[in-house]
């Protein structure tokens, strides 16, 4: 994809309310130094700042852990079986978007779903970026970093 095409795609995505998380520097190889720190922390603050009437985080810890644990299980499977397993598991990785849509839809219908639109958008944006095993590994680490900050900010109420 040419740079101009990518910029148009990004602009359209952002206009639709989505977000993109750029994992790499402009060289396309080097992971951004602030990805696992400042960027992860900013995302976690967004999740933790959404509170219900009782002052509790709108986003359920158990729902976040459910999605995180699923990602980690796929990561472990790939590590045990080698790089070729990534292509085998890629459809499963992509299906997480459908599971997030389902959980968010249940929340909208007041049937027990407990993920926020912000979290659904996070999963959608990140999963859309996964094209290679390296992308998947970076996503796993990024999700881990965001989760760590989320635990802190959702408990401490420090935003």
TIZA-783618 format. One record per residue: x, y, z of N, C-alpha, C in turn. Coordinates in nm, 3 decimals. Layout:
<zases>
@n_east=X; n_north=Y; n_up=Z; ca_east=X; ca_north=Y; ca_up=Z; c_east=X; c_north=Y; c_up=Z;
...
</zases>
This chain:
<zases>
@n_east=0.085; n_north=-0.117; n_up=0.000; ca_east=0.000; ca_north=0.000; ca_up=0.000; c_east=0.090; c_north=0.124; c_up=0.000;
@n_east=0.058; n_north=0.218; n_up=-0.088; ca_east=0.136; ca_north=0.341; ca_up=-0.097; c_east=0.102; c_north=0.431; c_up=0.020;
@n_east=0.195; n_north=0.521; n_up=0.052; ca_east=0.177; ca_north=0.611; ca_up=0.167; c_east=0.048; c_north=0.690; c_up=0.155;
@n_east=0.020; n_north=0.746; n_up=0.037; ca_east=-0.102; ca_north=0.826; ca_up=0.018; c_east=-0.227; c_north=0.742; c_up=0.045;
@n_east=-0.230; n_north=0.618; n_up=-0.003; ca_east=-0.344; ca_north=0.530; ca_up=0.021; c_east=-0.362; c_north=0.501; c_up=0.169;
@n_east=-0.249; n_north=0.478; n_up=0.237; ca_east=-0.255; ca_north=0.451; ca_up=0.380; c_east=-0.309; c_north=0.572; c_up=0.456;
@n_east=-0.265; n_north=0.693; n_up=0.418; ca_east=-0.312; ca_north=0.814; ca_up=0.484; c_east=-0.462; c_north=0.832; c_up=0.463;
@n_east=-0.511; n_north=0.805; n_up=0.343; ca_east=-0.655; ca_north=0.814; ca_up=0.315; c_east=-0.733; c_north=0.714; c_up=0.399;
@n_east=-0.681; n_north=0.593; n_up=0.407; ca_east=-0.747; ca_north=0.488; ca_up=0.485; c_east=-0.751; c_north=0.528; c_up=0.633;
@n_east=-0.639; n_north=0.581; n_up=0.683; ca_east=-0.632; ca_north=0.623; ca_up=0.823; c_east=-0.730; c_north=0.737; c_up=0.849;
@n_east=-0.735; n_north=0.835; n_up=0.760; ca_east=-0.825; ca_north=0.949; ca_up=0.776; c_east=-0.971; c_north=0.902; c_up=0.782;
@n_east=-1.009; n_north=0.813; n_up=0.690; ca_east=-1.145; ca_north=0.759; ca_up=0.687; c_east=-1.176; c_north=0.684; c_up=0.816;
@n_east=-1.080; n_north=0.605; n_up=0.864; ca_east=-1.097; ca_north=0.528; ca_up=0.987; c_east=-1.119; c_north=0.622; c_up=1.106;
@n_east=-1.037; n_north=0.724; n_up=1.116; ca_east=-1.046; ca_north=0.817; ca_up=1.228; c_east=-1.176; c_north=0.897; c_up=1.222;
@n_east=-1.221; n_north=0.933; n_up=1.102; ca_east=-1.347; ca_north=1.006; ca_up=1.089; c_east=-1.464; c_north=0.920; c_up=1.134;
@n_east=-1.451; n_north=0.789; n_up=1.123; ca_east=-1.555; ca_north=0.697; ca_up=1.166; c_east=-1.554; c_north=0.672; c_up=1.315;
@n_east=-1.469; n_north=0.740; n_up=1.390; ca_east=-1.465; ca_north=0.726; ca_up=1.534; c_east=-1.363; c_north=0.625; c_up=1.583;
@n_east=-1.294; n_north=0.562; n_up=1.492; ca_east=-1.193; ca_north=0.463; ca_up=1.530; c_east=-1.060; c_north=0.528; c_up=1.567;
@n_east=-0.969; n_north=0.445; n_up=1.610; ca_east=-0.835; ca_north=0.491; ca_up=1.644; c_east=-0.736; c_north=0.395; c_up=1.584;
@n_east=-0.617; n_north=0.446; n_up=1.563; ca_east=-0.510; ca_north=0.359; ca_up=1.517; c_east=-0.395; c_north=0.372; c_up=1.615;
@n_east=-0.332; n_north=0.263; n_up=1.643; ca_east=-0.217; ca_north=0.261; ca_up=1.731; c_east=-0.097; c_north=0.224; c_up=1.644;
@n_east=-0.012; n_north=0.321; n_up=1.621; ca_east=0.106; ca_north=0.294; ca_up=1.539; c_east=0.211; c_north=0.227; c_up=1.627;
@n_east=0.240; n_north=0.101; n_up=1.598; ca_east=0.338; ca_north=0.026; ca_up=1.677; c_east=0.482; c_north=0.064; c_up=1.644;
@n_east=0.503; n_north=0.101; n_up=1.519; ca_east=0.640; ca_north=0.115; ca_up=1.470; c_east=0.674; c_north=0.259; c_up=1.434;
@n_east=0.803; n_north=0.286; n_up=1.439; ca_east=0.854; ca_north=0.413; ca_up=1.391; c_east=0.835; c_north=0.418; c_up=1.239;
@n_east=0.873; n_north=0.526; n_up=1.176; ca_east=0.852; ca_north=0.541; ca_up=1.032; c_east=0.925; c_north=0.437; c_up=0.949;
@n_east=1.029; n_north=0.376; n_up=1.004; ca_east=1.102; ca_north=0.274; ca_up=0.928; c_east=1.021; c_north=0.145; c_up=0.915;
@n_east=0.911; n_north=0.133; n_up=0.991; ca_east=0.825; ca_north=0.017; ca_up=0.984; c_east=0.879; c_north=-0.106; c_up=1.055;
@n_east=0.992; n_north=-0.093; n_up=1.123; ca_east=1.055; ca_north=-0.208; ca_up=1.189; c_east=1.076; c_north=-0.185; c_up=1.339;
@n_east=1.114; n_north=-0.064; n_up=1.374; ca_east=1.148; ca_north=-0.032; ca_up=1.512; c_east=1.022; c_north=0.000; c_up=1.591;
@n_east=1.003; n_north=-0.069; n_up=1.703; ca_east=0.886; ca_north=-0.045; ca_up=1.787; c_east=0.902; c_north=0.091; c_up=1.854;
@n_east=0.794; n_north=0.168; n_up=1.853; ca_east=0.798; ca_north=0.302; ca_up=1.915; c_east=0.836; c_north=0.289; c_up=2.062;
@n_east=0.929; n_north=0.370; n_up=2.104; ca_east=0.980; ca_north=0.361; ca_up=2.241; c_east=0.874; c_north=0.395; c_up=2.345;
@n_east=0.776; n_north=0.475; n_up=2.310; ca_east=0.673; ca_north=0.513; ca_up=2.406; c_east=0.548; c_north=0.424; c_up=2.401;
@n_east=0.548; n_north=0.322; n_up=2.315; ca_east=0.429; ca_north=0.237; ca_up=2.299; c_east=0.388; c_north=0.169; c_up=2.430;
@n_east=0.484; n_north=0.110; n_up=2.499; ca_east=0.452; ca_north=0.034; ca_up=2.621; c_east=0.450; c_north=0.122; c_up=2.746;
@n_east=0.477; n_north=0.250; n_up=2.730; ca_east=0.474; ca_north=0.340; ca_up=2.845; c_east=0.368; c_north=0.447; c_up=2.823;
@n_east=0.403; n_north=0.559; n_up=2.761; ca_east=0.308; ca_north=0.670; ca_up=2.750; c_east=0.180; c_north=0.636; c_up=2.674;
@n_east=0.193; n_north=0.569; n_up=2.561; ca_east=0.074; ca_north=0.538; ca_up=2.481; c_east=-0.015; c_north=0.439; c_up=2.556;
@n_east=0.044; n_north=0.338; n_up=2.615; ca_east=-0.033; ca_north=0.241; ca_up=2.694; c_east=-0.099; c_north=0.309; c_up=2.814;
@n_east=-0.027; n_north=0.397; n_up=2.879; ca_east=-0.083; ca_north=0.466; ca_up=2.995; c_east=-0.200; c_north=0.556; c_up=2.956;
@n_east=-0.187; n_north=0.627; n_up=2.845; ca_east=-0.297; ca_north=0.713; ca_up=2.799; c_east=-0.423; c_north=0.631; c_up=2.771;
@n_east=-0.404; n_north=0.517; n_up=2.708; ca_east=-0.519; ca_north=0.431; ca_up=2.677; c_east=-0.584; c_north=0.381; c_up=2.807;
@n_east=-0.503; n_north=0.338; n_up=2.901; ca_east=-0.556; ca_north=0.288; ca_up=3.029; c_east=-0.631; c_north=0.397; c_up=3.104;
@n_east=-0.582; n_north=0.518; n_up=3.099; ca_east=-0.652; ca_north=0.630; ca_up=3.165; c_east=-0.790; c_north=0.651; c_up=3.105;
@n_east=-0.800; n_north=0.635; n_up=2.971; ca_east=-0.931; ca_north=0.648; ca_up=2.906; c_east=-1.027; c_north=0.543; c_up=2.959;
@n_east=-0.979; n_north=0.420; n_up=2.968; ca_east=-1.065; ca_north=0.312; ca_up=3.016; c_east=-1.108; c_north=0.338; c_up=3.160;
@n_east=-1.014; n_north=0.377; n_up=3.244; ca_east=-1.041; ca_north=0.394; ca_up=3.387; c_east=-1.124; c_north=0.518; c_up=3.417;
@n_east=-1.119; n_north=0.618; n_up=3.329; ca_east=-1.192; ca_north=0.742; ca_up=3.356; c_east=-1.342; c_north=0.727; c_up=3.331;
@n_east=-1.381; n_north=0.625; n_up=3.260; ca_east=-1.524; ca_north=0.602; ca_up=3.236; c_east=-1.583; c_north=0.533; c_up=3.358;
@n_east=-1.666; n_north=0.607; n_up=3.432; ca_east=-1.720; ca_north=0.557; ca_up=3.559; c_east=-1.872; c_north=0.555; c_up=3.556;
@n_east=-1.929; n_north=0.461; n_up=3.630; ca_east=-2.075; ca_north=0.456; ca_up=3.641; c_east=-2.121; c_north=0.550; c_up=3.753;
@n_east=-2.251; n_north=0.548; n_up=3.782; ca_east=-2.306; ca_north=0.638; ca_up=3.885; c_east=-2.249; c_north=0.613; c_up=4.024;
@n_east=-2.202; n_north=0.493; n_up=4.049; ca_east=-2.145; ca_north=0.459; ca_up=4.179; c_east=-1.997; c_north=0.496; c_up=4.188;
@n_east=-1.942; n_north=0.548; n_up=4.080; ca_east=-1.801; ca_north=0.584; ca_up=4.080; c_east=-1.707; c_north=0.469; c_up=4.048;
@n_east=-1.765; n_north=0.356; n_up=4.011; ca_east=-1.684; ca_north=0.239; ca_up=3.975; c_east=-1.649; c_north=0.245; c_up=3.827;
@n_east=-1.540; n_north=0.180; n_up=3.788; ca_east=-1.506; ca_north=0.179; ca_up=3.645; c_east=-1.619; c_north=0.116; c_up=3.563;
@n_east=-1.652; n_north=0.180; n_up=3.454; ca_east=-1.755; ca_north=0.129; ca_up=3.363; c_east=-1.710; c_north=-0.001; c_up=3.298;
@n_east=-1.581; n_north=-0.012; n_up=3.276; ca_east=-1.524; ca_north=-0.131; ca_up=3.212; c_east=-1.491; c_north=-0.235; c_up=3.317;
@n_east=-1.546; n_north=-0.353; n_up=3.299; ca_east=-1.528; ca_north=-0.462; ca_up=3.394; c_east=-1.388; c_north=-0.523; c_up=3.383;
@n_east=-1.324; n_north=-0.541; n_up=3.497; ca_east=-1.193; ca_north=-0.607; ca_up=3.500; c_east=-1.202; c_north=-0.749; c_up=3.446;
@n_east=-1.310; n_north=-0.816; n_up=3.481; ca_east=-1.323; ca_north=-0.955; ca_up=3.437; c_east=-1.338; c_north=-0.965; c_up=3.285;
@n_east=-1.405; n_north=-0.869; n_up=3.224; ca_east=-1.418; ca_north=-0.870; ca_up=3.078; c_east=-1.284; c_north=-0.842; c_up=3.011;
@n_east=-1.208; n_north=-0.746; n_up=3.065; ca_east=-1.077; ca_north=-0.716; ca_up=3.009; c_east=-0.988; c_north=-0.840; c_up=3.021;
@n_east=-0.990; n_north=-0.902; n_up=3.139; ca_east=-0.908; ca_north=-1.023; ca_up=3.161; c_east=-0.951; c_north=-1.136; c_up=3.068;
@n_east=-1.080; n_north=-1.147; n_up=3.043; ca_east=-1.130; ca_north=-1.251; ca_up=2.954; c_east=-1.066; c_north=-1.237; c_up=2.815;
@n_east=-1.067; n_north=-1.116; n_up=2.762; ca_east=-1.008; ca_north=-1.094; ca_up=2.630; c_east=-0.856; c_north=-1.108; c_up=2.634;
@n_east=-0.795; n_north=-1.056; n_up=2.739; ca_east=-0.650; ca_north=-1.066; ca_up=2.753; c_east=-0.607; c_north=-1.213; c_up=2.763;
@n_east=-0.678; n_north=-1.290; n_up=2.844; ca_east=-0.645; ca_north=-1.432; ca_up=2.860; c_east=-0.660; c_north=-1.508; c_up=2.729;
@n_east=-0.758; n_north=-1.472; n_up=2.650; ca_east=-0.775; ca_north=-1.538; ca_up=2.520; c_east=-0.656; c_north=-1.506; c_up=2.428;
@n_east=-0.615; n_north=-1.382; n_up=2.428; ca_east=-0.498; ca_north=-1.342; ca_up=2.347; c_east=-0.374; c_north=-1.417; c_up=2.394;
@n_east=-0.354; n_north=-1.425; n_up=2.526; ca_east=-0.236; ca_north=-1.493; ca_up=2.580; c_east=-0.239; c_north=-1.644; c_up=2.550;
@n_east=-0.356; n_north=-1.704; n_up=2.550; ca_east=-0.366; ca_north=-1.846; ca_up=2.517; c_east=-0.323; c_north=-1.870; c_up=2.371;
@n_east=-0.364; n_north=-1.782; n_up=2.284; ca_east=-0.323; ca_north=-1.793; ca_up=2.143; c_east=-0.173; c_north=-1.773; c_up=2.132;
@n_east=-0.121; n_north=-1.677; n_up=2.205; ca_east=0.024; ca_north=-1.652; ca_up=2.203; c_east=0.102; c_north=-1.776; c_up=2.250;
@n_east=0.056; n_north=-1.838; n_up=2.358; ca_east=0.123; ca_north=-1.958; ca_up=2.409; c_east=0.117; c_north=-2.072; c_up=2.307;
@n_east=0.004; n_north=-2.088; n_up=2.241; ca_east=-0.013; ca_north=-2.191; ca_up=2.139; c_east=0.090; c_north=-2.171; c_up=2.027;
@n_east=0.102; n_north=-2.048; n_up=1.983; ca_east=0.196; ca_north=-2.017; ca_up=1.875; c_east=0.340; c_north=-2.042; c_up=1.921;
@n_east=0.372; n_north=-2.002; n_up=2.043; ca_east=0.508; ca_north=-2.024; ca_up=2.095; c_east=0.542; c_north=-2.172; c_up=2.102;
@n_east=0.445; n_north=-2.255; n_up=2.138; ca_east=0.469; ca_north=-2.399; ca_up=2.151; c_east=0.481; c_north=-2.467; c_up=2.014;
@n_east=0.409; n_north=-2.419; n_up=1.916; ca_east=0.403; ca_north=-2.488; ca_up=1.788; c_east=0.485; c_north=-2.422; c_up=1.677;
@n_east=0.539; n_north=-2.306; n_up=1.704; ca_east=0.624; ca_north=-2.241; ca_up=1.605; c_east=0.551; c_north=-2.138; c_up=1.521;
@n_east=0.628; n_north=-2.068; n_up=1.440; ca_east=0.577; ca_north=-1.955; ca_up=1.363; c_east=0.464; c_north=-1.992; c_up=1.267;
@n_east=0.465; n_north=-2.113; n_up=1.213; ca_east=0.359; ca_north=-2.153; ca_up=1.120; c_east=0.222; c_north=-2.155; c_up=1.187;
@n_east=0.220; n_north=-2.171; n_up=1.317; ca_east=0.093; ca_north=-2.173; ca_up=1.391; c_east=0.025; c_north=-2.037; c_up=1.389;
@n_east=0.101; n_north=-1.931; n_up=1.364; ca_east=0.042; ca_north=-1.797; ca_up=1.358; c_east=-0.065; c_north=-1.791; c_up=1.249;
@n_east=-0.033; n_north=-1.839; n_up=1.131; ca_east=-0.130; ca_north=-1.836; ca_up=1.020; c_east=-0.252; c_north=-1.922; c_up=1.051;
@n_east=-0.229; n_north=-2.030; n_up=1.123; ca_east=-0.339; ca_north=-2.117; ca_up=1.165; c_east=-0.433; c_north=-2.043; c_up=1.261;
@n_east=-0.375; n_north=-1.963; n_up=1.349; ca_east=-0.453; ca_north=-1.894; ca_up=1.453; c_east=-0.501; c_north=-1.755; c_up=1.412;
@n_east=-0.454; n_north=-1.704; n_up=1.299; ca_east=-0.492; ca_north=-1.569; ca_up=1.258; c_east=-0.644; c_north=-1.551; c_up=1.248;
@n_east=-0.720; n_north=-1.643; n_up=1.191; ca_east=-0.866; ca_north=-1.626; ca_up=1.190; c_east=-0.925; c_north=-1.617; c_up=1.331;
@n_east=-0.869; n_north=-1.692; n_up=1.424; ca_east=-0.915; ca_north=-1.687; ca_up=1.563; c_east=-0.885; c_north=-1.551; c_up=1.625;
@n_east=-0.767; n_north=-1.498; n_up=1.592; ca_east=-0.730; ca_north=-1.364; ca_up=1.640; c_east=-0.829; c_north=-1.262; c_up=1.587;
@n_east=-0.858; n_north=-1.269; n_up=1.458; ca_east=-0.951; ca_north=-1.174; ca_up=1.396; c_east=-1.093; c_north=-1.189; c_up=1.452;
@n_east=-1.129; n_north=-1.309; n_up=1.494; ca_east=-1.263; ca_north=-1.332; ca_up=1.547; c_east=-1.286; c_north=-1.262; c_up=1.681;
@n_east=-1.180; n_north=-1.222; n_up=1.747; ca_east=-1.194; ca_north=-1.151; ca_up=1.874; c_east=-1.274; c_north=-1.022; c_up=1.855;
@n_east=-1.263; n_north=-0.963; n_up=1.738; ca_east=-1.344; ca_north=-0.844; ca_up=1.709; c_east=-1.493; c_north=-0.876; c_up=1.718;
@n_east=-1.533; n_north=-0.991; n_up=1.666; ca_east=-1.674; ca_north=-1.031; ca_up=1.672; c_east=-1.717; c_north=-1.055; c_up=1.817;
@n_east=-1.629; n_north=-1.115; n_up=1.895; ca_east=-1.660; ca_north=-1.139; ca_up=2.036; c_east=-1.674; c_north=-1.008; c_up=2.113;
@n_east=-1.591; n_north=-0.910; n_up=2.077; ca_east=-1.601; ca_north=-0.779; ca_up=2.142; c_east=-1.731; c_north=-0.710; c_up=2.102;
@n_east=-1.768; n_north=-0.722; n_up=1.976; ca_east=-1.894; ca_north=-0.663; ca_up=1.929; c_east=-2.012; c_north=-0.726; c_up=2.002;
@n_east=-2.006; n_north=-0.856; n_up=2.022; ca_east=-2.112; ca_north=-0.926; ca_up=2.095; c_east=-2.121; c_north=-0.875; c_up=2.239;
@n_east=-2.007; n_north=-0.866; n_up=2.307; ca_east=-2.006; ca_north=-0.820; ca_up=2.447; c_east=-2.056; c_north=-0.677; c_up=2.458;
@n_east=-2.016; n_north=-0.593; n_up=2.365; ca_east=-2.062; ca_north=-0.454; ca_up=2.368; c_east=-2.212; c_north=-0.447; c_up=2.335;
@n_east=-2.257; n_north=-0.528; n_up=2.240; ca_east=-2.399; ca_north=-0.532; ca_up=2.206; c_east=-2.485; c_north=-0.574; c_up=2.323;
@n_east=-2.436; n_north=-0.670; n_up=2.401; ca_east=-2.509; ca_north=-0.713; ca_up=2.521; c_east=-2.520; c_north=-0.599; c_up=2.621;
@n_east=-2.415; n_north=-0.519; n_up=2.629; ca_east=-2.420; ca_north=-0.405; ca_up=2.721; c_east=-2.527; c_north=-0.305; c_up=2.673;
@n_east=-2.528; n_north=-0.279; n_up=2.544; ca_east=-2.626; ca_north=-0.185; ca_up=2.491; c_east=-2.769; c_north=-0.233; c_up=2.513;
@n_east=-2.787; n_north=-0.365; n_up=2.511; ca_east=-2.920; ca_north=-0.423; ca_up=2.533; c_east=-2.947; c_north=-0.447; c_up=2.682;
@n_east=-2.851; n_north=-0.409; n_up=2.766; ca_east=-2.861; ca_north=-0.427; ca_up=2.911; c_east=-2.882; c_north=-0.573; c_up=2.949;
@n_east=-2.805; n_north=-0.660; n_up=2.883; ca_east=-2.814; ca_north=-0.803; ca_up=2.910; c_east=-2.687; c_north=-0.857; c_up=2.975;
@n_east=-2.610; n_north=-0.772; n_up=3.038; ca_east=-2.497; ca_north=-0.823; ca_up=3.113; c_east=-2.361; c_north=-0.801; c_up=3.051;
@n_east=-2.353; n_north=-0.754; n_up=2.929; ca_east=-2.222; ca_north=-0.725; ca_up=2.871; c_east=-2.158; c_north=-0.609; c_up=2.946;
@n_east=-2.029; n_north=-0.612; n_up=2.958; ca_east=-1.969; ca_north=-0.505; ca_up=3.038; c_east=-1.839; c_north=-0.454; c_up=2.979;
@n_east=-1.838; n_north=-0.438; n_up=2.847; ca_east=-1.722; ca_north=-0.369; ca_up=2.790; c_east=-1.771; c_north=-0.236; c_up=2.734;
@n_east=-1.682; n_north=-0.142; n_up=2.728; ca_east=-1.717; ca_north=-0.009; ca_up=2.679; c_east=-1.686; c_north=0.002; c_up=2.530;
@n_east=-1.742; n_north=0.104; n_up=2.471; ca_east=-1.713; ca_north=0.130; ca_up=2.329; c_east=-1.564; c_north=0.157; c_up=2.313;
@n_east=-1.505; n_north=0.225; n_up=2.409; ca_east=-1.362; ca_north=0.257; ca_up=2.407; c_east=-1.279; c_north=0.128; c_up=2.401;
@n_east=-1.314; n_north=0.030; n_up=2.481; ca_east=-1.240; ca_north=-0.097; ca_up=2.482; c_east=-1.263; c_north=-0.174; c_up=2.352;
@n_east=-1.387; n_north=-0.175; n_up=2.305; ca_east=-1.416; ca_north=-0.241; ca_up=2.177; c_east=-1.334; c_north=-0.177; c_up=2.065;
@n_east=-1.328; n_north=-0.045; n_up=2.063; ca_east=-1.249; ca_north=0.025; ca_up=1.960; c_east=-1.101; c_north=-0.008; c_up=1.972;
@n_east=-1.052; n_north=-0.022; n_up=2.095; ca_east=-0.913; ca_north=-0.061; ca_up=2.118; c_east=-0.885; c_north=-0.197; c_up=2.054;
@n_east=-0.971; n_north=-0.293; n_up=2.081; ca_east=-0.952; ca_north=-0.427; ca_up=2.024; c_east=-0.963; c_north=-0.422; c_up=1.872;
@n_east=-1.063; n_north=-0.353; n_up=1.821; ca_east=-1.081; ca_north=-0.345; ca_up=1.676; c_east=-0.958; c_north=-0.284; c_up=1.608;
@n_east=-0.912; n_north=-0.171; n_up=1.659; ca_east=-0.799; ca_north=-0.101; ca_up=1.596; c_east=-0.672; c_north=-0.186; c_up=1.600;
@n_east=-0.649; n_north=-0.251; n_up=1.710; ca_east=-0.526; ca_north=-0.330; ca_up=1.724; c_east=-0.533; c_north=-0.459; c_up=1.643;
@n_east=-0.645; n_north=-0.526; n_up=1.646; ca_east=-0.656; ca_north=-0.652; ca_up=1.572; c_east=-0.651; c_north=-0.628; c_up=1.422;
@n_east=-0.705; n_north=-0.515; n_up=1.378; ca_east=-0.696; ca_north=-0.482; ca_up=1.236; c_east=-0.552; c_north=-0.466; c_up=1.190;
@n_east=-0.465; n_north=-0.426; n_up=1.280; ca_east=-0.323; ca_north=-0.404; ca_up=1.245; c_east=-0.241; c_north=-0.532; c_up=1.237;
@n_east=-0.292; n_north=-0.640; n_up=1.291; ca_east=-0.214; ca_north=-0.764; ca_up=1.298; c_east=-0.210; c_north=-0.831; c_up=1.160;
@n_east=-0.092; n_north=-0.826; n_up=1.102; ca_east=-0.070; ca_north=-0.890; ca_up=0.971; c_east=0.039; c_north=-0.996; c_up=0.980;
@n_east=0.130; n_north=-0.978; n_up=1.075; ca_east=0.245; ca_north=-1.067; ca_up=1.087; c_east=0.257; c_north=-1.117; c_up=1.231;
@n_east=0.340; n_north=-1.217; n_up=1.250; ca_east=0.365; ca_north=-1.267; ca_up=1.384; c_east=0.425; c_north=-1.156; c_up=1.472;
@n_east=0.513; n_north=-1.077; n_up=1.415; ca_east=0.573; ca_north=-0.966; ca_up=1.491; c_east=0.464; c_north=-0.869; c_up=1.539;
@n_east=0.370; n_north=-0.835; n_up=1.450; ca_east=0.259; ca_north=-0.747; ca_up=1.489; c_east=0.182; c_north=-0.806; c_up=1.607;
@n_east=0.156; n_north=-0.936; n_up=1.599; ca_east=0.081; ca_north=-1.002; ca_up=1.706; c_east=0.157; c_north=-0.996; c_up=1.838;
@n_east=0.287; n_north=-1.023; n_up=1.833; ca_east=0.368; ca_north=-1.018; ca_up=1.956; c_east=0.370; c_north=-0.878; c_up=2.015;
@n_east=0.380; n_north=-0.776; n_up=1.929; ca_east=0.378; ca_north=-0.638; ca_up=1.978; c_east=0.243; c_north=-0.607; c_up=2.041;
@n_east=0.135; n_north=-0.651; n_up=1.977; ca_east=0.002; ca_north=-0.630; ca_up=2.034; c_east=-0.010; c_north=-0.695; c_up=2.171;
@n_east=0.040; n_north=-0.817; n_up=2.184; ca_east=0.033; ca_north=-0.886; ca_up=2.314; c_east=0.103; c_north=-0.805; c_up=2.423;
@n_east=0.220; n_north=-0.754; n_up=2.393; ca_east=0.293; ca_north=-0.673; ca_up=2.491; c_east=0.222; c_north=-0.541; c_up=2.519;
@n_east=0.167; n_north=-0.481; n_up=2.414; ca_east=0.095; ca_north=-0.355; ca_up=2.430; c_east=-0.028; c_north=-0.374; c_up=2.517;
@n_east=-0.104; n_north=-0.479; n_up=2.491; ca_east=-0.222; ca_north=-0.510; ca_up=2.571; c_east=-0.182; c_north=-0.533; c_up=2.716;
@n_east=-0.073; n_north=-0.604; n_up=2.738; ca_east=-0.023; ca_north=-0.628; ca_up=2.874; c_east=0.010; c_north=-0.497; c_up=2.945;
@n_east=0.075; n_north=-0.406; n_up=2.873; ca_east=0.110; ca_north=-0.277; ca_up=2.932; c_east=-0.015; c_north=-0.196; c_up=2.966;
@n_east=-0.110; n_north=-0.191; n_up=2.874; ca_east=-0.234; ca_north=-0.117; ca_up=2.900; c_east=-0.306; c_north=-0.178; c_up=3.019;
@n_east=-0.313; n_north=-0.310; n_up=3.026; ca_east=-0.379; ca_north=-0.377; ca_up=3.137; c_east=-0.315; c_north=-0.341; c_up=3.270;
@n_east=-0.183; n_north=-0.338; n_up=3.274; ca_east=-0.113; ca_north=-0.301; ca_up=3.397; c_east=-0.149; c_north=-0.161; c_up=3.443;
@n_east=-0.148; n_north=-0.066; n_up=3.351; ca_east=-0.186; ca_north=0.071; ca_up=3.386; c_east=-0.334; c_north=0.079; c_up=3.423;
@n_east=-0.418; n_north=0.004; n_up=3.353; ca_east=-0.561; ca_north=0.005; ca_up=3.383; c_east=-0.588; c_north=-0.041; c_up=3.526;
@n_east=-0.521; n_north=-0.146; n_up=3.567; ca_east=-0.537; ca_north=-0.195; ca_up=3.704; c_east=-0.505; c_north=-0.083; c_up=3.804;
@n_east=-0.399; n_north=-0.011; n_up=3.779; ca_east=-0.358; ca_north=0.097; ca_up=3.869; c_east=-0.461; c_north=0.211; c_up=3.869;
@n_east=-0.494; n_north=0.262; n_up=3.750; ca_east=-0.581; ca_north=0.379; ca_up=3.743; c_east=-0.725; c_north=0.348; c_up=3.782;
@n_east=-0.772; n_north=0.229; n_up=3.757; ca_east=-0.912; ca_north=0.199; ca_up=3.792; c_east=-0.927; c_north=0.182; c_up=3.943;
@n_east=-0.823; n_north=0.140; n_up=4.011; ca_east=-0.829; ca_north=0.122; ca_up=4.156; c_east=-0.799; c_north=0.253; c_up=4.227;
@n_east=-0.698; n_north=0.325; n_up=4.178; ca_east=-0.652; ca_north=0.443; ca_up=4.249; c_east=-0.739; c_north=0.566; c_up=4.225;
@n_east=-0.821; n_north=0.563; n_up=4.118; ca_east=-0.904; ca_north=0.679; ca_up=4.081; c_east=-0.819; c_north=0.801; c_up=4.054;
@n_east=-0.690; n_north=0.780; n_up=4.022; ca_east=-0.600; ca_north=0.889; ca_up=3.987; c_east=-0.600; c_north=0.901; c_up=3.835;
@n_east=-0.655; n_north=1.008; n_up=3.784; ca_east=-0.659; ca_north=1.030; ca_up=3.641; c_east=-0.599; c_north=1.164; c_up=3.615;
</zases>
